[in-house]
Amino acid sequence: MNGTTVTLVGNVVSDVKYSTTSAGVPVANFRLAATDRRFDRQRQGWVDGDTSLFLVWGWRWLAENLLASVGRGDPLLVTGRLRIRE
């Protein structure tokens, strides 16, 4: 498989949007916020860095599972291909 595979740890910040394609294939998406954390030696504690927002897509059986089990505010670990569209 070609492409960039990433693993993100974050929180769901939108409701899951579910639909089907014209061919009847289920598709769902939601937004995930991932915040960098680093250890600050001066403060002797962890501090939050920048937050990045990602649009996560799931197809077929995964779309149905997302709709049934994922909600706003849930912590998630997501692994998949990274695609950037402008």
C-alpha positions as CSV (number, residue, x, y, z in Angstrom):
1,M,0.0,0.0,0.0
2,N,1.4,3.4,-1.0
3,G,0.6,6.4,1.1
4,T,1.4,7.8,4.5
5,T,0.0,5.9,7.4
6,V,-0.6,7.9,10.7
7,T,-1.9,7.2,14.1
8,L,-3.6,10.0,16.0
9,V,-4.7,10.3,19.6
10,G,-7.4,12.9,20.3
11,N,-11.0,13.7,21.0
12,V,-14.0,13.8,18.8
13,V,-15.2,17.4,18.3
14,S,-18.2,16.9,16.1
15,D,-21.1,14.6,15.6
16,V,-20.7,11.7,13.3
17,K,-22.2,12.4,9.9
18,Y,-23.5,9.3,8.1
19,S,-24.7,8.9,4.6
20,T,-24.6,6.5,1.6
21,T,-23.1,7.0,-1.8
22,S,-25.2,6.7,-4.9
23,A,-24.0,3.1,-5.1
24,G,-25.4,2.4,-1.6
25,V,-22.0,2.3,0.1
26,P,-22.2,3.6,3.7
27,V,-19.8,6.4,4.6
28,A,-19.3,8.4,7.9
29,N,-17.1,11.2,9.0
30,F,-16.2,13.2,12.1
31,R,-13.6,15.8,13.2
32,L,-10.9,14.8,15.6
33,A,-8.8,17.2,17.6
34,A,-5.2,16.1,18.5
35,T,-3.1,18.2,20.9
36,D,0.6,17.9,21.2
37,R,1.9,17.5,24.8
38,R,5.5,17.9,25.9
39,F,7.4,17.9,29.2
40,D,8.5,21.3,30.4
41,R,11.6,21.0,32.5
42,Q,11.3,24.5,34.0
43,R,7.8,23.8,35.2
44,Q,8.5,20.2,35.9
45,G,5.2,19.2,34.3
46,W,3.4,18.5,31.0
47,V,2.1,21.4,28.9
48,D,-0.2,21.4,26.0
49,G,1.1,22.4,22.6
50,D,-0.8,23.2,19.3
51,T,-4.0,21.5,18.5
52,S,-4.6,20.0,15.0
53,L,-8.0,19.2,13.6
54,F,-8.5,16.2,11.3
55,L,-11.5,15.0,9.3
56,V,-11.7,11.2,9.7
57,W,-13.6,9.1,7.2
58,G,-14.9,5.5,7.6
59,W,-16.4,3.4,4.8
60,R,-18.7,0.3,4.7
61,W,-18.9,-1.6,8.0
62,L,-16.6,0.9,9.8
63,A,-19.1,3.7,8.9
64,E,-21.9,1.8,10.6
65,N,-19.8,1.1,13.6
66,L,-18.8,4.8,13.9
67,L,-22.4,5.9,13.8
68,A,-23.4,3.4,16.6
69,S,-20.4,3.9,18.9
70,V,-18.7,7.3,18.5
71,G,-19.9,10.6,20.0
72,R,-18.7,14.1,20.6
73,G,-16.1,14.3,23.4
74,D,-15.0,10.7,23.1
75,P,-11.3,10.0,23.3
76,L,-10.1,8.0,20.3
77,L,-7.0,6.4,18.7
78,V,-7.3,6.5,14.9
79,T,-5.0,4.8,12.4
80,G,-5.2,5.3,8.7
81,R,-3.9,6.9,5.6
82,L,-3.2,10.6,5.6
83,R,-4.5,12.5,2.6
84,I,-4.2,16.3,2.2
85,R,-6.7,18.1,0.0
86,E,-6.6,21.8,-0.7
